[in-house]
Amino acid sequence: MAKDSLQLSILLKAIEGKTASVGIIGLGYVGLPLVIEFVQAGFHVIGYDLDKKKVDLLKQGRSYIKHIPAKKISSINKTGRFSPTDDFSKLKKTDCIIICVPTPLNIYREPDISYVINTTKTISRYLRRGHLIILESTTYPGTTDEDMKPILEKSGLKTGKDFFLAYSPEREDPNNPEFSTSTIPKVVGGCTASCLKAAKTLYDKIINKTVPVSSTKVAEASKLLENIYRAVNIALVNEMKLCFDRMGIDVWEVISASKTKPFGFQAFYPGPGLGGHCIPIDPFYLTWKAKEFDFHTRFIELAGEINTSMPYSVISKVIDALNKNNKIIRNARILVLGIAYKKNIDDVRESPSLKIITLLKDKGAKVDYNDPHVPKTHKMRDYDLKMSSVRITEKNLKKYDCVLILTDHSAYDIPYIVKNSNLIIDTRNATAGLKSSKIVKA
């Protein structure tokens, strides 16, 4: 077995002794949980974010993510081992740097890795011997080796010898009560064997099980496969829903029956569209990269078309349901329940609710929303709705021509909402078991 290089030996010793400082760039839904895990494990952590408001809130012991309570932030602050900052020159004080920045799509639905590239360029200004850099942002295979590595090596330092570079895809599932950052197995791939060893050693300090793979490309591809698997299966069940709807068959009852089979079937559920940062975006990263190899990902693109069309299907259902109640969409008063992309969280990234609200407004409807986890909307890349959550009361519900359930938050008293509404359009099967002529499944 080859002897570890001097730089690797020094780094591994520092990680094992928890004297290595950890820098985490991007303090959102991925970065902030990592901060908490590393601080609780005994490491000194510097958290970097361009958003000074986030930095200030963290310094005050406050949280801006609903499922991460303020007491956790206060707790790590009290250790004296956490320093949030927007000053990236402090990167030179860290030994291990983990990148958790956005990787959205541009207006042409092509990968936008500008956040990764700009962050890498910033790191390169402070790169020194012994540094470990790990990318966690979801991206196409080759980003770490082909895009990041050349930028970092312009310093004259060599990957795997002077510094270490790896990729480990994030697998966060916000507010999932069954899994946390530490209990979700962590896939890790390095540019070299030394890079892999360094990254695995670091994650072994906070993750119950790390899963080493042969390269960064395999690690990058594994993340895409996980989410493409979900996107394709959700597209399938969305198409089944549209088909069964015409046949007068309840797709939810079909799924309930099918999932009793103890093998060969996994239940996926239809909805008003895909949300979150991963599933609506990740498939297109592979689709784009595949073209470089003269390969057309027809199956993935078809799934994307189906899932992207679902908000339009919901609009058609709303129009039809209103017509049957002698109403038209123009000037109809509509209350949307839930703008987070899934239940019981405050994350609205890529939420289909935003698209549906926009489409309803474009057709002349007067739209309000309620979301117990999102008191008001904020400006995003594609949307700036400037709306605030309205209260759910008997009087409020009765004034709307239609109540549209887009997110089935547990806080909703569905029987109460059905009782006091004129019309309910349910895209999440939230009204399951209730019998009422007011309910329309969409």
C-alpha positions in Angstrom: 0.0 0.0 0.0 1.4 3.4 -1.0 2.4 5.6 1.8 0.3 8.7 2.4 1.8 12.0 1.2 3.0 14.5 3.9 0.1 16.8 3.2 -2.5 14.0 3.4 -1.0 12.7 6.6 -1.1 16.1 8.2 -4.7 16.6 7.1 -5.9 13.2 8.3 -4.3 13.7 11.7 -6.1 17.1 12.0 -9.4 15.6 11.0 -9.0 12.6 13.4 -8.1 15.0 16.2 -10.9 17.4 15.2 -8.4 20.2 15.1 -9.1 20.7 11.4 -11.4 23.7 10.8 -14.4 23.2 8.4 -15.7 25.9 6.1 -19.1 25.4 4.6 -20.1 27.7 1.7 -23.9 28.2 1.3 -26.0 28.2 4.5 -29.3 26.9 3.1 -31.2 23.7 3.4 -28.0 21.6 2.7 -25.2 23.7 4.3 -26.9 24.7 7.6 -27.6 21.0 8.6 -23.9 20.2 7.9 -22.8 23.1 10.0 -24.8 21.7 12.9 -23.5 18.2 12.5 -19.8 19.3 12.4 -20.1 21.7 15.3 -21.9 19.0 17.4 -19.1 16.6 16.5 -16.5 18.9 18.0 -15.2 20.8 14.9 -14.7 24.5 14.5 -16.8 25.6 11.6 -16.9 28.8 9.6 -20.1 29.2 7.6 -20.0 31.4 4.5 -22.9 33.0 2.7 -23.3 36.0 0.4 -26.6 36.8 2.1 -25.7 39.1 5.0 -29.3 38.7 6.4 -28.7 35.0 6.9 -25.3 35.6 8.5 -26.8 38.2 10.9 -29.7 35.9 11.9 -27.3 33.1 12.7 -25.1 35.3 14.8 -28.3 36.2 16.8 -29.1 32.6 17.3 -32.1 32.7 15.0 -33.1 30.3 12.2 -34.6 31.1 8.8 -35.5 27.5 8.0 -38.7 26.3 9.5 -37.7 22.7 10.4 -34.4 23.9 12.0 -35.4 25.4 15.4 -33.7 28.5 16.7 -32.6 26.6 19.8 -30.3 24.5 17.6 -28.6 27.6 16.3 -28.3 29.0 19.8 -26.9 25.7 20.9 -24.0 25.7 18.4 -23.3 29.4 19.0 -22.8 28.6 22.7 -20.1 26.1 21.9 -17.9 29.0 20.5 -17.1 26.7 17.6 -19.3 28.3 14.9 -18.6 31.6 13.1 -21.0 32.7 10.3 -19.6 35.3 7.9 -20.0 36.9 4.5 -16.2 37.5 4.4 -14.8 34.9 2.0 -11.2 35.9 2.7 -11.5 33.8 5.9 -11.4 30.7 3.7 -7.6 30.8 4.3 -8.4 29.9 7.9 -10.1 26.7 7.0 -8.7 23.2 6.3 -11.7 21.6 4.8 -14.1 23.5 2.5 -17.6 22.1 1.6 -19.5 23.8 -1.2 -23.3 23.8 -1.0 -24.4 26.4 -3.5 -27.4 26.4 -5.9 -27.2 24.7 -9.4 -30.3 25.9 -11.1 -31.4 25.8 -14.8 -31.2 28.9 -17.0 -34.1 30.1 -19.1 -33.2 27.5 -21.8 -33.4 24.7 -19.2 -29.7 24.2 -19.4 -27.4 23.7 -16.4 -26.3 26.9 -14.7 -23.2 26.1 -12.7 -22.1 29.7 -12.4 -22.4 29.5 -8.6 -20.1 26.5 -8.5 -17.6 28.1 -10.8 -17.5 31.5 -9.1 -17.2 29.8 -5.7 -14.3 27.7 -7.0 -12.6 30.8 -8.4 -13.0 32.4 -4.9 -11.5 29.4 -3.2 -8.6 29.4 -5.7 -7.5 32.8 -4.4 -7.0 31.3 -0.9 -6.0 27.8 -1.9 -3.0 26.4 0.0 -1.3 23.1 0.5 -3.3 20.6 2.6 -6.7 22.0 1.7 -9.6 19.6 1.2 -12.4 20.9 -1.1 -15.7 19.0 -1.5 -18.5 19.8 -3.8 -22.0 18.8 -2.6 -24.2 20.7 -5.2 -26.0 18.5 -7.6 -24.5 18.7 -11.1 -23.6 16.8 -14.2 -20.8 14.1 -14.3 -17.5 15.8 -14.9 -18.0 19.1 -13.1 -15.5 18.3 -10.3 -12.8 16.9 -12.5 -13.3 18.9 -15.7 -14.5 22.3 -14.5 -13.3 22.8 -10.9 -10.0 21.0 -10.9 -8.4 23.1 -13.7 -9.4 26.3 -12.0 -7.8 25.2 -8.7 -4.7 23.9 -10.4 -4.0 27.3 -12.0 -2.5 28.1 -8.6 0.4 25.7 -9.4 -0.8 23.2 -6.7 -1.6 19.6 -7.8 -4.7 17.7 -7.0 -4.2 14.6 -4.8 -0.7 15.8 -3.8 -0.8 19.4 -2.6 -4.6 19.7 -2.1 -7.5 17.3 -2.2 -10.7 17.5 -4.3 -13.9 15.4 -4.0 -17.6 15.2 -4.7 -20.3 14.0 -2.3 -23.9 14.6 -3.3 -26.3 16.0 -0.8 -29.2 13.8 0.1 -31.2 16.2 2.4 -34.9 15.6 2.7 -36.2 18.6 4.7 -38.3 17.8 7.7 -38.2 14.0 7.1 -38.8 12.6 10.6 -37.2 9.2 9.8 -33.8 10.5 8.4 -31.3 13.2 9.3 -28.0 14.4 7.8 -26.1 11.9 10.0 -28.3 8.9 9.3 -28.5 9.2 5.5 -25.6 7.2 3.9 -23.1 9.5 2.2 -21.7 8.7 -1.3 -18.2 10.0 -1.7 -15.9 10.1 -4.8 -12.5 11.6 -5.0 -10.3 12.8 -7.9 -7.6 10.5 -6.6 -7.3 7.8 -4.0 -5.8 10.4 -1.6 -8.7 12.8 -2.3 -11.2 10.0 -1.5 -9.4 9.0 1.7 -9.4 12.6 2.9 -13.1 13.2 2.1 -14.3 9.9 3.5 -12.3 10.5 6.8 -14.0 13.9 7.2 -17.5 12.6 6.6 -16.9 9.5 8.8 -16.9 12.0 11.7 -20.5 13.0 11.2 -22.2 10.4 9.0 -23.1 6.9 10.2 -22.2 5.3 6.9 -20.1 6.6 4.1 -20.2 4.9 0.6 -16.9 5.3 -1.3 -17.1 5.1 -5.1 -14.3 4.9 -7.7 -14.5 8.5 -9.0 -16.2 11.9 -8.7 -18.1 11.2 -12.0 -19.7 8.1 -10.4 -20.7 10.1 -7.3 -22.1 12.9 -9.5 -24.0 10.4 -11.6 -25.4 8.6 -8.6 -27.2 11.7 -7.5 -28.7 12.2 -10.9 -29.9 8.6 -11.1 -31.6 8.9 -7.7 -33.7 11.9 -8.7 -34.3 10.8 -12.3 -35.7 7.5 -10.9 -38.1 9.5 -8.9 -38.9 12.0 -11.7 -39.6 9.2 -14.2 -41.8 7.3 -11.8 -43.8 10.4 -10.8 -44.3 11.2 -14.5 -45.6 7.6 -15.0 -48.1 7.9 -12.2 -49.1 11.4 -13.3 -49.9 10.1 -16.8 -51.8 7.2 -15.2 -53.8 9.7 -13.2 -54.8 11.7 -16.3 -55.7 8.4 -18.1 -57.7 7.0 -15.2 -59.5 10.3 -14.7 -61.0 10.0 -18.2 -62.0 6.4 -17.4 -63.7 7.5 -14.1 -61.1 5.6 -12.0 -59.7 7.0 -8.8 -55.9 6.7 -9.2 -55.3 7.0 -5.5 -57.4 3.9 -4.8 -55.5 2.1 -7.6 -52.2 3.0 -6.0 -53.5 1.9 -2.6 -54.4 -1.4 -4.0 -51.2 -1.9 -5.9 -48.9 -1.2 -3.0 -50.3 -4.2 -1.1 -48.0 -6.3 -3.3 -44.9 -7.0 -1.1 -42.5 -7.1 -4.0 -41.9 -5.6 -7.5 -43.9 -2.4 -6.8 -43.0 0.9 -5.1 -45.7 3.5 -4.6 -45.3 6.9 -6.2 -48.0 9.6 -6.1 -49.4 12.1 -8.6 -49.6 15.8 -7.9 -49.9 19.3 -9.4 -46.3 19.3 -10.6 -42.8 18.7 -9.3 -41.2 21.0 -6.7 -38.0 21.3 -4.7 -34.5 22.0 -6.0 -33.7 18.4 -7.1 -36.4 16.5 -9.0 -37.6 19.3 -11.4 -34.0 20.2 -12.3 -31.6 17.3 -12.0 -32.8 15.2 -15.0 -32.0 18.1 -17.3 -28.4 18.1 -16.1 -27.9 14.6 -17.5 -30.0 15.4 -20.6 -27.7 18.4 -21.4 -24.4 16.5 -20.7 -25.6 13.5 -22.7 -25.6 15.6 -25.9 -21.9 16.0 -25.6 -21.7 12.2 -26.2 -24.3 12.3 -29.1 -26.9 10.6 -26.9 -30.5 11.7 -26.7 -32.2 10.9 -23.4 -35.7 10.5 -24.8 -37.2 8.7 -21.7 -36.0 11.4 -19.3 -37.2 14.2 -21.5 -40.6 12.6 -21.9 -40.9 12.4 -18.2 -40.0 16.0 -17.9 -42.7 17.0 -20.4 -45.4 15.1 -18.5 -44.3 16.6 -15.1 -44.0 20.1 -16.5 -47.5 19.9 -18.0 -49.2 19.0 -14.7 -49.9 22.6 -13.6 -51.7 23.2 -16.9 -53.8 20.1 -16.2 -54.8 21.6 -12.8 -55.8 24.8 -14.5 -58.1 22.9 -16.8 -59.7 21.1 -13.8 -60.3 24.4 -12.1 -61.9 25.9 -15.2 -64.2 22.8 -15.7 -65.2 22.7 -12.0 -66.0 26.4 -12.0 -68.1 26.0 -15.2 -70.2 23.3 -13.5 -70.8 25.8 -10.7 -71.9 28.4 -13.2 -68.7 30.4 -12.7 -66.0 31.5 -15.1 -62.3 31.7 -14.4 -62.1 35.5 -15.0 -62.7 37.3 -11.7 -63.3 34.0 -9.9 -62.0 34.2 -6.3 -59.7 31.3 -5.6 -57.9 30.3 -2.4 -54.8 28.2 -2.9 -53.9 26.0 0.1 -50.2 25.5 0.4 -47.3 27.0 -1.7 -44.5 25.0 -0.2 -43.4 22.3 -2.6 -44.3 19.5 -0.1 -46.2 19.1 3.2 -45.0 20.5 6.5 -42.0 22.6 5.3 -41.4 26.2 4.3 -39.4 25.5 1.1 -41.0 27.0 -2.0 -38.2 26.3 -4.5 -39.6 25.3 -7.8 -43.0 24.8 -6.2 -45.7 24.0 -8.7 -48.0 26.3 -6.6 -46.1 29.3 -7.9 -46.7 28.4 -11.5 -50.3 27.6 -10.9 -51.0 30.9 -9.1 -49.3 32.7 -12.0 -51.4 30.8 -14.6 -54.6 31.5 -12.6 -53.8 35.3 -12.4 -53.0 35.3 -16.1 -56.5 34.0 -16.8 -58.0 36.8 -14.7 -58.7 35.0 -11.5 -58.4 36.8 -8.1 -56.0 34.5 -6.1 -55.1 34.4 -2.5 -53.1 31.7 -0.6 -52.8 30.2 2.8 -49.7 28.4 4.0 -49.0 28.0 7.7 -45.3 27.6 7.0 -44.9 30.5 4.5 -46.3 33.8 5.8 -45.4 35.7 2.7 -43.7 35.2 -0.6 -40.3 36.5 -1.5 -38.7 37.4 -4.8 -37.2 34.4 -6.6 -35.5 33.9 -9.9 -38.7 33.3 -11.8 -41.4 34.7 -9.5 -42.2 37.7 -7.5 -45.8 37.3 -6.4 -45.8 39.8 -3.5 -48.4 37.9 -1.6 -49.1 37.2 2.1 -50.9 34.2 3.6 -54.5 34.8 4.5 -56.3 33.3 7.5 -58.6 30.3 7.2 -61.9 31.1 8.9 -65.4 30.2 8.2 -66.2 33.6 6.8 -63.0 33.7 4.6 -63.6 30.3 3.1 -67.2 31.1 2.2 -66.2 34.1 0.1 -64.1 32.1 -2.4 -65.6 30.4 -5.4 -63.0 27.7 -5.2 -60.5 26.3 -2.7 -57.5 24.6 -4.4 -55.5 22.2 -2.3 -51.9 22.2 -3.7 -50.0 21.2 -0.6 -51.5 18.8 2.0 -50.0 20.3 5.2 -50.9 18.4 8.4 -52.0 21.7 10.0 -55.0 21.8 7.7 -58.4 20.8 9.2 -59.7 19.3 5.9 -63.2 18.4 7.1 -63.6 22.0 8.4 -62.3 23.4 5.1 -64.7 21.2 3.1 -67.7 22.0 5.2 -67.2 25.8 4.9 -66.1 26.0 1.2 -68.2 26.3 -1.9 -65.9 24.1 -4.0 -62.8 22.1 -3.3 -60.3 21.0 -5.9 -58.0 18.5 -4.4 -54.7 17.7 -6.1 -53.2 15.7 -3.2 -55.9 13.3 -2.1 -56.2 15.4 1.1 -59.9 14.8 1.2 -59.7 11.0 1.1 -62.6 9.4 2.9 -64.8 12.5 2.8 -68.0 12.4 0.9 -69.1 15.7 -0.6 -70.4 16.9 -3.9 -68.2 20.0 -3.4 -65.0 17.9 -3.8 -63.3 17.5 -7.2 -60.2 15.4 -7.5 -57.5 17.0 -9.8 
